[in-house]
Amino acid sequence: MTDAVDAPLDPARHPDAPGDLDTPRQDRISYGRPHRAVIMARGLGTRMRKAAEGVVLADGQAAAAAAGVKAMITLNDRPFLDHVISTLADVGYDQICLVIGPEHQMIRDYYDGQHTSRVTISYAVQAEPLGTADAIAAAESFAGEDRVLVINSDNFYPGRAVAQLAGVPASATLGFSKRAMIAESNIDPDRIAAFALLRADADHQLAEIIEKPAPEVVAAAGDDALVSMNCFLLTPRIFEACRRIDKSARGEYEIVDAVRWMVRHGERFDVVPVEAGVLDMSNRGDIAAMEAALGDKRIVL
């Protein structure tokens, strides 16, 4: 079933906005098992729109690819997003919020027409593509006082990896082993080497996110490095963080900057290491590999 569409949010982002910047770590706040997930599906799909030499798509796949709506590209007779949502349901997420743009009628039409027995699907509208933190801000009313899992819509995260977030007390991120990413994902190792790295302290708390790490940093980290794939479990304080941060050098409000703000202001933020790979669907050349990797697993929404 689907819920009503959330209204777009336009949170003010001023460093001098009122609020307690010295809130202590949230260790004493007790959260239940997470069951809400926010899937960021607002991307423009620029690379997916481009033709790929030697890649021939079925009609339905070609239409979704041309529209840049990667989440709706059919893989093994189901939209890619069905695979993602069914896997989330397998590990206890029964409330799903799709962050979409005003133009994403294809997504809305499809899910409004689905009968679901395991999940309730709702929408949050991100009016403009202003970045991942802005996408999360749009889902504030969906989250309420609960923690939310936040993931990309063009990645497939193994259920066994996502399930490991259930036991953390507050906010957390999955750190994917570089070794496992190379062995189990469909992503070229050179691309993986450019992904953000996570560093944790002795208590497994997030100490640093290193974006676009220099080659020497990647080499020093070795195969045991933990790679960030934008898989976060976040307390409601993420919404304050999204309002506080400024635009990045790219001109967007970034989830990484919001996470850094949370850590600076006392949020407990676990890094959960996992030996697992993440599948990625960036361009048309990824589609066949994604179909092969996902196989014919039964999908139930």
C-alpha positions in Angstrom: 0.0 0.0 0.0 1.1 3.6 -0.4 0.7 6.6 1.8 0.0 10.2 0.8 2.8 12.3 -0.7 4.8 14.3 1.8 4.9 18.0 1.2 8.3 19.4 0.0 10.4 21.0 2.8 12.5 24.1 2.5 14.5 24.1 5.7 16.5 27.2 6.6 20.2 26.6 6.7 21.8 29.3 8.9 24.8 28.6 11.2 23.4 31.0 13.8 19.9 29.4 13.8 18.6 28.7 17.3 19.4 25.3 18.8 21.6 23.6 21.4 24.9 23.0 19.7 26.3 21.3 22.8 23.8 18.5 23.0 25.7 15.5 24.6 26.1 12.2 22.9 22.8 10.5 22.6 23.9 7.2 24.3 21.0 7.6 26.8 18.3 7.8 24.2 16.8 4.4 23.6 15.7 3.6 20.1 13.7 0.6 19.0 14.7 -1.7 16.1 14.9 0.4 13.0 12.1 -0.2 10.5 11.9 3.0 8.4 14.0 3.4 5.2 14.5 6.4 3.0 15.6 5.7 -0.5 17.1 8.6 -2.4 15.7 8.3 -5.9 15.9 12.0 -7.0 19.0 11.6 -9.1 19.0 12.9 -12.7 20.6 9.7 -14.1 22.8 11.6 -16.5 25.2 8.7 -17.2 22.3 6.3 -17.6 20.7 8.5 -20.3 23.7 8.2 -22.5 23.9 5.3 -25.1 26.6 2.7 -24.5 28.4 1.1 -27.4 27.3 -2.5 -27.9 24.5 -2.4 -25.3 21.1 -3.2 -26.5 18.2 -2.8 -24.0 14.7 -4.2 -24.1 12.0 -1.6 -24.8 11.0 -1.1 -21.2 14.6 -0.8 -20.0 15.4 1.7 -22.8 12.5 3.9 -21.8 13.5 4.1 -18.1 17.1 4.6 -19.0 16.3 7.4 -21.4 14.3 9.1 -18.7 17.3 8.7 -16.3 15.1 6.8 -13.8 17.5 4.0 -12.9 15.2 2.7 -10.1 12.6 1.7 -12.6 14.9 -0.2 -15.0 13.5 -3.7 -15.3 15.9 -6.5 -14.1 14.6 -10.0 -14.3 11.0 -8.8 -15.0 10.9 -6.4 -12.0 12.0 -2.8 -11.6 15.3 -2.6 -9.9 13.7 -0.7 -7.0 11.5 -3.8 -6.3 14.7 -5.8 -5.7 15.9 -3.2 -3.2 12.6 -2.8 -1.3 12.0 -6.6 -1.1 15.5 -7.1 0.4 14.8 -4.3 3.0 11.6 -6.0 3.9 13.5 -9.3 4.4 15.5 -7.6 7.2 12.6 -5.8 9.0 12.1 -2.5 7.1 8.3 -2.2 6.6 8.0 1.6 6.1 9.6 2.9 2.9 9.9 6.5 1.8 11.0 7.2 -1.8 12.5 10.7 -2.2 11.6 11.7 -5.8 11.4 14.7 -7.9 8.2 16.4 -9.2 8.8 14.8 -12.6 9.1 11.2 -11.4 5.5 10.2 -12.2 6.8 6.9 -13.5 7.8 5.8 -10.0 4.6 7.1 -8.4 2.3 5.5 -11.0 4.0 2.1 -10.6 4.0 1.9 -6.8 0.5 3.4 -6.5 -0.7 0.5 -8.6 1.0 -2.2 -6.5 -0.6 -4.3 -3.8 2.0 -4.7 -1.0 1.8 -7.1 1.9 5.1 -6.4 3.7 5.7 -2.7 3.2 4.0 0.6 3.2 5.4 2.9 0.5 5.2 6.7 0.8 6.9 9.6 -1.0 8.8 12.7 -0.2 9.3 15.3 -2.9 12.6 17.0 -3.3 11.7 20.0 -5.5 15.1 20.5 -6.9 18.2 18.3 -7.1 20.2 20.2 -4.4 22.1 17.2 -3.0 21.8 14.2 -0.7 21.3 16.2 2.5 18.5 18.1 0.9 16.9 14.8 -0.2 17.0 13.6 3.4 15.5 16.8 4.7 12.5 16.2 2.5 11.7 13.0 4.4 11.6 14.6 7.9 7.9 14.2 8.4 8.2 10.5 7.4 10.9 9.9 10.0 9.1 11.5 12.9 11.0 10.5 16.1 12.4 7.3 14.6 15.7 6.5 13.2 15.8 6.0 9.4 18.0 3.9 7.2 19.2 6.1 4.3 20.4 4.5 1.0 20.9 5.3 -2.7 18.4 4.1 -5.2 21.0 2.9 -7.7 22.8 0.6 -5.4 21.8 -2.9 -4.2 22.9 -3.5 -0.6 23.0 -7.1 0.6 20.4 -7.8 3.3 22.9 -9.5 5.5 24.9 -6.3 5.5 22.0 -4.0 6.2 20.8 -6.3 9.0 24.0 -5.6 11.0 22.8 -2.0 11.7 19.9 -3.3 13.8 22.0 -3.6 16.9 23.6 -0.2 17.1 22.3 2.2 19.7 22.1 5.5 17.7 23.5 6.5 14.3 25.8 4.3 12.3 27.2 3.7 8.8 28.3 0.5 7.1 31.9 0.4 6.2 32.3 -2.0 3.3 35.6 -3.9 3.1 37.6 -2.8 0.1 38.6 -6.4 -0.4 35.0 -7.6 -0.5 33.9 -4.7 -2.7 36.5 -5.7 -5.3 35.5 -9.4 -5.1 31.7 -9.2 -4.9 30.6 -6.0 -6.5 30.3 -5.1 -10.2 32.3 -1.9 -9.8 35.7 -1.5 -11.4 38.5 -1.5 -8.8 39.8 1.9 -10.1 36.4 3.4 -9.2 36.4 1.8 -5.8 39.8 3.3 -5.2 38.2 6.8 -5.6 35.3 6.1 -3.1 35.2 7.8 0.3 37.0 5.9 3.1 35.9 5.7 6.7 38.1 5.9 9.7 37.0 4.8 13.1 38.5 5.3 16.5 39.3 2.5 19.0 35.6 2.5 20.1 34.5 2.0 16.5 33.1 5.5 16.4 33.3 7.5 13.2 36.5 9.6 13.3 36.8 10.7 9.7 35.3 10.5 6.2 37.9 10.9 3.5 36.4 11.9 0.2 38.3 11.3 -3.0 41.3 9.9 -1.1 44.7 10.5 -2.6 46.5 7.5 -4.1 48.9 7.4 -1.3 46.1 7.4 1.3 44.4 4.5 -0.6 47.7 2.6 -0.7 48.3 3.1 3.0 44.8 1.9 3.9 45.3 -1.3 2.0 42.7 -4.0 1.3 41.3 -3.7 4.8 40.1 -0.1 4.2 36.4 0.5 4.9 34.6 2.1 1.9 31.5 4.3 2.3 28.6 3.4 0.0 26.1 5.8 1.5 24.4 3.3 3.8 23.5 5.2 7.0 21.2 4.6 10.0 20.4 8.1 11.3 18.7 9.5 14.4 16.3 12.4 14.0 19.2 14.8 14.6 20.2 14.4 11.0 17.4 16.9 10.1 19.0 19.6 12.2 22.3 18.8 10.6 20.8 19.1 7.2 19.6 22.6 8.1 22.9 23.7 9.6 25.3 22.8 6.8 26.3 25.0 3.9 26.6 24.0 0.3 29.7 22.1 -0.7 32.2 23.1 -3.4 29.9 21.3 -5.8 27.1 23.6 -4.9 25.0 20.9 -3.1 24.0 20.0 0.4 25.9 16.8 1.1 25.0 13.9 3.4 28.7 13.6 4.3 28.7 17.2 5.6 25.6 16.6 7.6 27.1 13.4 9.2 30.3 15.4 10.0 28.1 18.0 11.7 26.4 15.4 13.8 29.7 13.9 14.9 31.2 17.4 15.8 28.1 18.1 17.9 28.3 14.9 20.0 26.3 12.3 18.1 27.3 8.7 18.7 28.1 7.4 15.3 29.2 3.8 14.9 31.1 2.4 12.0 30.0 -1.2 11.3 32.5 -3.1 9.2 31.0 -5.6 6.8 32.6 -8.1 4.4 30.2 -7.6 1.5 30.0 -6.0 -1.9 27.5 -3.5 -3.2 26.1 -3.6 -6.7 25.9 -0.4 -8.6 23.8 0.7 -11.6 25.4 3.9 -13.0 25.2 3.4 -16.7 23.6 1.1 -19.4 26.7 -1.1 -19.4 25.9 -2.2 -15.8 22.4 -3.6 -16.5 23.4 -7.1 -17.7 25.8 -7.6 -14.8 23.1 -6.5 -12.4 20.6 -8.9 -13.8 23.1 -11.8 -13.5 24.0 -10.9 -9.9 20.5 -10.5 -8.7 19.3 -13.7 -10.2 15.7 -15.0 -9.9 15.2 -14.4 -6.1 11.5 -14.2 -5.3 10.4 -10.6 -4.7 7.6 -9.7 -2.3 6.7 -6.1 -1.4 
